[in-house]
């Protein structure tokens, strides 16, 4: 059983930056693909970005490409989401998620993930 705890959310102005962190425990971190997903009020949960078990392969949604970067430090059991050039439409609860696999695929479907954190609120003011 993997436990995931997100941190780093907050309120920033449009154009600003935030870095989210997700600390994992209770499993072999390097056995998991890690993802970031988000859910805005009244909307379905959507994929943001994911990173392979080694960190060597990343994939991001078109809406955040060029602005958000995902990376991981396996020695620290932590995955990060660096968010730059933030827009009001990025406002959402951001979730860290884990899928036990070493395969390479998009994993853009939220239903594919096995474990989830509690979420952290990100609010972007215009």
WOCOR-V451620 format. One record per run of one state. SS is the DSSP state (H for helix, E for strand, - for the rest). FROM is the first residue (numbers start at 0). TO is the last residue. If there is no record, write none. Layout:
BEGIN
ss | from | to
SS | FROM | TO
SS | FROM | TO
END
This chain:
BEGIN
ss | from | to
- | 0 | 1
E | 2 | 6
- | 7 | 8
E | 9 | 12
- | 13 | 16
E | 17 | 24
- | 25 | 27
H | 28 | 30
E | 31 | 38
- | 39 | 44
E | 45 | 50
- | 51 | 56
E | 57 | 59
- | 60 | 66
E | 67 | 72
H | 73 | 75
- | 76 | 76
E | 77 | 82
- | 83 | 86
H | 87 | 89
- | 90 | 90
E | 91 | 99
- | 100 | 108
H | 109 | 111
- | 112 | 113
E | 114 | 115
- | 116 | 118
E | 119 | 124
- | 125 | 125
END
